[in-house]
């Protein structure tokens, strides 16, 4: 079978335990578990390493076993407002959730998730034909994101928070008659993202009210109507070409529990900082004119101290081999901590990480690797400077390569310029991370603050020297 051959190829590039889990899932899991898979939740459910699981999904997508999806999320309800096969498809500066009536900016580390769905050539599942899904399953599998966690009986949970639901084919008209209770109701259609809010208050009436809502192929909010509790007839007209499924939702504690139960998900920022993804998807992630906001990204810069003198001292060929081995060690350290090398500039490296603790652990791995290389050679030829900083930046395309731009990148580079091989230099946002504090307490490292002038910045900047305890004691 073709998929057997593809899984064989996947075993050559991905963790065998993850590959076997994926193969078993494709063969035996229920349909809904193969749609918009959350790699972090998948790793947790199967007792697998997160980074290896992400890497396996990336390789599997490249082979055509799974389809990758980039989803723009609503921060309020977790609904998927827009979805595409590539990040470049999220090309609007703002997106609108008509269920919550909020505008959302496609911030890569907060509101853009990446999920994986089994390719229909490998196994066809119900979500490949979303118009066939019943209402509750459509909400779970298509409307809500992989960050939303639902009870197994999602149909029962949805019934608790809806007064009524119906289906309309393309071009059809229909109406529902019901008694609307006091409170706040949302008339919502998830396929076209159309909504009408109802503020139901005052004395109950026996007079029937007539309301209407038209669905088209656009996100539309028709405002808020104030009505009295009592009988109502709501007419719907489906001008969309697809099936629509209007429902009347009641805002309540039960609804909040349904939409607010969240779990970690694979953000676009984390995937862009994954080495396997950068290696396999070198270009085409998004367009050169696009700029994506990231609220927090950790940047690591390194460079070799005295590399020019190194070439002069040991000769070009020996120095080249030594520098190449140093690059290999740095790449291994970055990949092991879920980061990615963005670029090399001469003998310098720029890498990114989704969190400060991962970057610090990578820096510690680098220090250890350089020590090992030097011990093997019986000298101190490799002296590595490392600088870390974390903060907001922009994801951009430069020279057909995904890159990062902004003051955070500049500061990280300037911090590295002040570094020396005896210490890792890190800024306050790095050291203030609770996870970094845990890493430092578990390792034999301590920090020493200092104020420094960074090139291009007028004010002094607080920097922390991160040293192994015995190195710090010897320096004192």
C-alpha positions as CSV (number, residue, x, y, z in Angstrom):
1,X,0.0,0.0,0.0
2,X,1.1,3.6,-0.8
3,X,0.7,4.7,2.8
4,X,2.9,1.8,4.0
5,X,5.7,3.1,1.8
6,X,5.2,6.6,3.1
7,X,5.3,5.5,6.7
8,X,8.5,3.7,5.8
9,X,10.0,6.9,4.6
10,X,8.8,8.7,7.7
11,X,10.7,6.2,9.9
12,X,13.9,7.4,8.2
13,X,13.4,11.0,9.4
14,X,11.2,10.9,12.5
15,X,11.2,9.4,15.9
16,X,10.2,5.7,15.6
17,X,7.9,5.8,18.6
18,X,6.0,8.7,17.2
19,X,5.8,7.1,13.7
20,X,4.3,3.9,15.2
21,X,1.8,5.9,17.2
22,X,0.7,7.8,14.1
23,X,0.4,4.7,12.0
24,X,-1.7,3.0,14.6
25,X,-3.9,6.2,14.9
26,X,-4.5,6.3,11.1
27,X,-5.5,2.6,11.2
28,X,-7.6,2.5,14.3
29,X,-8.6,5.9,15.7
30,X,-12.1,7.3,15.3
31,X,-12.5,9.9,12.6
32,X,-12.6,12.9,14.8
33,X,-9.2,12.1,16.4
34,X,-7.6,12.4,12.9
35,X,-9.0,15.9,12.2
36,X,-7.1,19.0,13.2
37,X,-4.8,17.1,15.5
38,X,-3.2,19.2,18.2
39,X,0.4,17.8,18.3
40,X,0.9,18.8,22.0
41,X,-2.2,17.1,23.1
42,X,-1.4,14.1,20.9
43,X,2.1,13.8,22.5
44,X,0.6,14.1,26.0
45,X,-2.1,11.4,25.3
46,X,0.4,9.0,23.9
47,X,3.3,9.6,26.3
48,X,5.5,11.0,23.6
49,X,8.1,13.8,23.5
50,X,6.6,17.1,22.3
51,X,9.4,18.2,20.1
52,X,9.8,14.8,18.4
53,X,6.0,14.7,17.9
54,X,6.0,18.1,16.3
55,X,8.9,17.1,14.1
56,X,7.2,13.8,13.0
57,X,4.0,15.7,12.1
58,X,6.1,18.2,10.0
59,X,7.8,15.4,8.2
60,X,4.5,13.5,7.7
61,X,2.9,16.6,6.2
62,X,5.8,17.0,3.8
63,X,5.3,13.3,2.7
64,X,1.6,13.8,2.2
65,X,0.4,11.6,5.1
66,X,-1.2,14.6,6.8
67,X,-2.3,18.1,5.7
68,X,-1.1,21.1,7.7
69,X,-3.6,23.8,8.6
70,X,-2.9,27.3,9.9
71,X,-5.9,28.6,11.9
72,X,-6.8,32.1,13.0
73,X,-8.4,31.8,16.4
74,X,-10.8,34.0,18.4
75,X,-9.3,34.8,21.8
76,X,-12.7,34.7,23.5
77,X,-14.4,31.5,22.3
78,X,-11.5,29.7,20.7
79,X,-13.4,29.5,17.4
80,X,-11.5,29.2,14.1
81,X,-12.3,32.4,12.2
82,X,-10.2,31.6,9.2
83,X,-8.1,28.6,8.1
84,X,-5.6,27.9,5.3
85,X,-2.9,25.5,4.1
86,X,-0.2,28.1,4.6
87,X,0.5,31.0,6.9
88,X,0.3,33.3,3.8
89,X,-3.4,32.6,3.6
90,X,-4.0,34.7,6.8
91,X,-3.5,37.9,4.8
92,X,-5.9,40.2,6.7
93,X,-4.7,42.7,9.3
94,X,-7.8,42.0,11.4
95,X,-10.3,39.1,11.7
96,X,-13.8,39.3,13.2
97,X,-15.5,36.7,15.3
98,X,-19.3,37.3,15.0
99,X,-20.0,34.8,17.8
100,X,-18.2,37.1,20.3
101,X,-18.2,40.3,18.2
102,X,-14.4,40.9,18.7
103,X,-11.7,42.0,16.3
104,X,-8.6,39.8,16.4
105,X,-5.1,40.5,15.0
106,X,-3.2,37.4,13.7
107,X,-0.6,37.3,16.5
108,X,1.6,34.3,15.8
109,X,2.3,33.3,19.4
110,X,-1.3,33.8,20.7
111,X,-3.9,33.4,18.0
112,X,-2.6,31.3,15.2
113,X,-2.5,27.6,15.7
114,X,-1.1,24.8,13.5
115,X,-3.0,21.5,13.2
116,X,-2.7,18.3,11.2
117,X,-5.4,16.3,9.4
118,X,-5.0,12.9,7.9
119,X,-4.8,13.3,4.1
120,X,-7.9,11.9,2.3
121,X,-5.7,9.7,0.1
122,X,-4.4,7.9,3.3
123,X,-7.8,7.7,5.0
124,X,-11.0,9.5,4.3
125,X,-12.7,10.8,7.4
126,X,-16.0,12.6,8.0
127,X,-14.3,16.0,8.4
128,X,-13.2,15.8,4.8
129,X,-16.8,16.5,4.0
130,X,-17.8,18.9,6.8
131,X,-21.3,19.4,5.4
132,X,-22.0,15.8,6.4
133,X,-21.2,16.4,10.1
134,X,-24.1,16.8,12.5
135,X,-24.3,20.1,14.4
136,X,-22.4,19.3,17.6
137,X,-19.6,17.5,15.7
138,X,-19.3,20.4,13.2
139,X,-18.9,22.7,16.2
140,X,-16.3,20.5,17.8
141,X,-14.3,19.5,14.6
142,X,-14.7,22.5,12.4
143,X,-15.7,25.6,14.3
144,X,-13.8,25.3,17.5
145,X,-10.0,25.0,17.6
146,X,-7.7,22.3,18.9
147,X,-7.2,24.5,22.0
148,X,-10.8,23.8,23.0
149,X,-11.3,20.7,25.1
150,X,-14.7,19.2,25.1
151,X,-16.4,16.3,27.0
152,X,-16.9,13.1,25.0
153,X,-20.6,13.7,24.9
154,X,-20.3,17.0,23.0
155,X,-23.8,16.6,21.7
156,X,-25.2,16.6,25.2
157,X,-23.0,19.6,26.2
158,X,-24.2,21.6,23.2
159,X,-27.8,20.8,23.8
160,X,-27.5,22.3,27.3
161,X,-26.6,25.7,25.9
162,X,-28.8,25.8,22.8
163,X,-32.6,26.3,22.6
164,X,-32.9,24.9,19.1
165,X,-30.8,24.2,15.9
166,X,-31.6,23.4,12.3
167,X,-30.1,22.7,8.9
168,X,-30.7,24.6,5.7
169,X,-29.4,23.6,2.3
170,X,-28.1,26.2,-0.2
171,X,-30.9,28.6,-1.2
172,X,-33.3,27.2,1.4
173,X,-35.6,29.1,3.7
174,X,-36.9,27.9,7.1
175,X,-38.1,29.2,10.4
176,X,-38.1,28.0,14.0
177,X,-40.8,28.9,16.6
178,X,-39.8,28.8,20.3
179,X,-40.2,30.5,23.6
180,X,-37.2,32.7,24.3
181,X,-36.4,32.9,28.1
182,X,-35.0,35.9,29.9
183,X,-31.3,36.4,29.5
184,X,-28.9,36.9,26.6
185,X,-29.3,34.8,23.5
186,X,-27.1,34.5,20.4
187,X,-28.5,33.5,17.1
188,X,-25.5,32.0,15.4
189,X,-24.6,30.2,12.2
190,X,-21.1,28.6,12.3
191,X,-20.6,28.0,8.6
192,X,-20.9,31.6,7.5
193,X,-20.1,33.0,10.9
194,X,-23.4,35.0,11.0
195,X,-25.0,36.2,14.2
196,X,-27.7,38.3,15.8
197,X,-27.7,39.1,19.6
198,X,-30.9,39.1,21.6
199,X,-31.2,40.9,24.9
200,X,-34.3,39.3,26.5
201,X,-35.6,41.3,29.4
202,X,-38.7,42.7,30.9
203,X,-42.1,41.2,31.5
204,X,-43.0,38.0,29.6
205,X,-45.3,38.5,26.7
206,X,-47.7,36.2,24.8
207,X,-47.4,38.2,21.6
208,X,-45.2,36.4,19.1
209,X,-42.3,38.4,17.6
210,X,-41.1,37.8,14.1
211,X,-37.3,38.0,13.5
212,X,-35.3,37.2,10.4
213,X,-31.6,36.5,9.5
214,X,-30.0,36.0,6.1
215,X,-26.8,34.0,5.6
216,X,-24.3,34.7,2.9
217,X,-20.6,33.9,2.3
218,X,-19.3,36.5,4.7
219,X,-18.8,37.1,8.5
220,X,-21.8,39.2,9.5
221,X,-23.1,40.5,12.8
222,X,-26.6,41.9,12.6
223,X,-26.5,43.8,15.8
224,X,-28.4,43.4,19.1
225,X,-32.2,43.4,19.5
226,X,-34.0,44.0,22.8
227,X,-37.1,41.8,23.2
228,X,-39.3,40.6,25.9
229,X,-39.3,36.9,26.9
230,X,-42.0,34.8,25.3
231,X,-42.9,33.3,21.9
232,X,-40.8,34.2,18.8
233,X,-40.6,33.0,15.2
234,X,-37.1,33.4,13.7
235,X,-36.9,33.1,9.9
236,X,-33.7,32.1,8.1
237,X,-32.7,32.4,4.5
238,X,-29.6,30.7,3.3
239,X,-28.0,32.6,0.4
240,X,-24.8,30.7,0.8
241,X,-24.0,27.8,-1.6
242,X,-23.2,25.5,1.4
243,X,-25.4,23.9,4.0
244,X,-25.9,26.2,7.0
245,X,-26.8,25.3,10.6
246,X,-28.3,28.2,12.6
247,X,-28.8,27.7,16.3
248,X,-30.0,29.7,19.3
249,X,-27.4,29.8,22.0
250,X,-28.0,30.9,25.6
251,X,-25.2,32.6,27.3
252,X,-24.8,31.0,30.7
253,X,-22.2,29.4,33.0
254,X,-22.6,26.2,31.1
255,X,-21.7,27.9,27.9
256,X,-18.7,29.5,29.5
257,X,-17.5,26.1,30.7
258,X,-18.0,24.7,27.2
259,X,-15.9,27.5,25.5
260,X,-13.4,28.3,28.2
261,X,-11.9,24.9,28.8
262,X,-8.6,25.4,27.0
263,X,-5.4,23.4,26.6
264,X,-1.9,24.3,25.1
265,X,-1.7,24.2,21.3
266,X,1.0,24.4,18.7
267,X,1.3,28.1,17.9
268,X,2.7,29.4,14.7
269,X,5.6,30.9,16.5
270,X,6.6,27.6,18.0
271,X,6.4,25.9,14.6
272,X,8.4,28.7,12.9
273,X,11.0,28.1,15.6
274,X,11.2,24.4,14.9
275,X,14.3,23.2,13.1
276,X,12.5,20.5,11.1
277,X,10.0,22.9,9.8
278,X,12.6,25.5,8.8
279,X,14.6,22.8,7.0
280,X,11.6,21.4,5.1
281,X,9.7,24.6,4.4
282,X,12.5,27.0,3.6
283,X,10.4,29.4,1.5
284,X,6.7,30.1,0.8
285,X,5.6,30.2,4.4
286,X,4.3,33.7,3.8
287,X,4.7,36.5,1.3
288,X,7.4,39.1,1.3
289,X,4.9,42.0,1.9
290,X,3.4,40.3,5.0
291,X,4.4,41.2,8.5
292,X,3.2,39.1,11.4
293,X,3.2,40.2,15.0
294,X,4.8,38.1,17.8
295,X,4.2,39.3,21.4
296,X,7.2,37.4,22.8
297,X,10.0,35.5,21.1
298,X,13.4,34.6,22.6
299,X,16.4,35.4,20.4
300,X,19.9,33.8,20.9
301,X,23.0,35.0,19.2
302,X,26.4,33.4,19.3
303,X,29.8,34.2,17.7
304,X,33.3,32.8,18.0
305,X,35.7,34.9,19.9
306,X,39.0,35.5,18.0
307,X,38.1,33.5,14.9
308,X,40.4,35.5,12.7
309,X,43.3,34.7,15.0
310,X,42.2,31.1,15.0
311,X,42.6,30.8,11.2
312,X,46.0,32.5,11.5
313,X,47.1,30.2,14.4
314,X,46.1,26.7,13.1
315,X,45.7,27.3,9.4
316,X,42.7,27.6,7.1
317,X,41.9,23.9,6.7
318,X,42.1,23.0,10.4
319,X,40.2,26.1,11.4
320,X,37.5,25.4,8.8
321,X,36.9,21.9,10.1
322,X,36.9,23.2,13.7
323,X,34.4,25.9,12.9
324,X,32.2,23.5,11.0
325,X,32.1,21.1,13.9
326,X,31.2,24.1,16.1
327,X,28.2,24.8,13.8
328,X,27.1,21.2,14.0
329,X,27.2,21.3,17.8
330,X,25.2,24.5,18.0
331,X,22.6,23.2,15.6
332,X,22.2,20.0,17.8
333,X,21.9,22.2,20.9
334,X,19.2,24.4,19.3
335,X,17.2,21.5,17.9
336,X,17.3,19.6,21.2
337,X,15.6,22.5,22.9
338,X,12.9,23.0,20.3
339,X,14.5,26.0,18.7
340,X,15.6,26.8,15.1
341,X,18.6,28.4,13.5
342,X,17.4,31.4,11.6
343,X,20.7,32.2,9.9
344,X,24.4,32.2,10.2
345,X,26.5,35.3,9.6
346,X,30.1,34.4,9.1
347,X,30.9,32.3,12.3
348,X,27.9,33.8,14.1
349,X,24.5,32.1,14.6
350,X,21.0,33.6,15.2
351,X,18.5,31.2,16.7
352,X,14.9,31.5,18.0
353,X,13.0,29.7,20.8
354,X,9.4,29.9,21.8
355,X,10.3,30.3,25.5
356,X,13.3,31.8,27.4
357,X,14.0,28.6,29.4
358,X,14.5,26.6,26.2
359,X,17.0,29.2,24.9
360,X,18.9,29.1,28.2
361,X,19.1,25.3,28.2
362,X,20.3,25.5,24.6
363,X,23.0,28.0,25.6
364,X,24.1,25.7,28.4
365,X,24.3,22.8,26.0
366,X,26.4,24.9,23.7
367,X,28.9,25.7,26.5
368,X,29.2,22.0,27.3
369,X,29.7,21.1,23.6
370,X,32.4,23.7,23.2
371,X,34.1,22.4,26.3
372,X,34.0,18.8,24.8
373,X,35.4,19.9,21.5
374,X,38.2,21.8,23.1
375,X,39.0,18.8,25.4
376,X,39.2,16.5,22.5
377,X,41.6,18.8,20.7
378,X,43.6,19.4,23.9
379,X,43.4,23.2,23.7
380,X,41.0,26.2,24.1
381,X,40.6,27.0,20.4
382,X,36.8,27.5,20.5
383,X,35.7,30.4,22.7
384,X,32.0,31.1,22.3
385,X,30.1,34.3,23.1
386,X,26.3,33.9,23.8
387,X,23.7,36.6,24.2
388,X,19.9,36.1,24.9
389,X,17.0,38.5,24.9
390,X,13.2,38.1,24.8
391,X,10.5,40.4,23.6
392,X,8.1,41.4,20.8
393,X,9.1,41.3,17.2
394,X,7.8,40.9,13.6
395,X,8.1,37.7,11.5
396,X,9.1,38.8,8.0
397,X,10.4,37.4,4.7
398,X,13.8,38.6,3.7
399,X,15.7,37.2,0.7
400,X,13.2,34.3,0.4
401,X,13.9,33.3,4.0
402,X,11.7,33.6,7.0
403,X,13.4,36.0,9.4
404,X,12.6,38.4,12.3
405,X,12.8,42.1,12.6
406,X,12.6,44.6,15.5
407,X,14.2,46.1,18.5
408,X,14.2,42.7,20.3
409,X,16.5,41.3,17.6
410,X,18.7,44.3,17.7
411,X,19.1,44.1,21.5
412,X,19.9,40.4,21.4
413,X,22.6,41.1,18.9
414,X,24.0,44.0,21.0
415,X,24.0,41.9,24.1
416,X,26.0,39.2,22.4
417,X,28.6,41.8,21.3
418,X,29.3,42.4,25.1
419,X,29.5,38.7,25.9
420,X,32.7,36.8,26.7
421,X,33.3,33.0,26.7
422,X,33.2,32.8,30.5
423,X,29.5,33.7,30.8
424,X,26.1,33.6,29.0
425,X,24.7,37.1,28.9
426,X,20.9,37.4,29.3
427,X,18.6,40.3,29.7
428,X,16.0,40.9,32.5
429,X,13.1,39.4,30.6
430,X,15.0,36.2,30.3
431,X,16.0,36.0,34.0
432,X,12.6,37.0,35.2
433,X,11.0,34.0,33.6
434,X,9.8,31.5,36.3
435,X,10.9,28.6,34.2
436,X,14.4,30.1,33.8
437,X,14.6,30.5,37.6
438,X,13.8,26.8,37.9
439,X,16.5,25.9,35.3
440,X,19.1,28.0,37.1
441,X,18.2,26.4,40.4
442,X,18.5,22.9,39.0
443,X,21.7,23.6,37.2
444,X,25.0,24.8,38.8
445,X,24.6,28.3,37.5
446,X,24.2,31.7,39.1
447,X,23.5,35.1,37.9
448,X,25.3,38.5,38.4
449,X,23.6,41.7,37.3
450,X,25.4,44.5,35.6
451,X,24.5,47.7,33.8
452,X,25.9,48.1,30.3
453,X,25.7,50.5,27.4
454,X,24.4,48.8,24.3
455,X,25.5,50.1,20.9
456,X,22.7,52.2,19.4
457,X,20.8,52.6,22.7
458,X,21.0,55.8,24.7
459,X,20.1,54.4,28.2
460,X,22.1,51.9,30.2
461,X,20.7,48.3,30.0
462,X,20.5,45.8,32.7
463,X,22.2,42.5,31.8
464,X,22.9,39.4,33.8
465,X,26.0,37.2,33.6
466,X,25.0,33.6,33.9
467,X,27.9,31.5,35.0
468,X,28.5,28.0,36.4
469,X,29.1,28.3,40.1
470,X,32.6,27.1,40.1
471,X,33.5,29.5,37.3
472,X,31.9,32.3,39.1
473,X,33.7,31.5,42.3
474,X,37.1,31.3,40.5
475,X,36.4,34.7,38.9
476,X,35.8,36.2,42.4
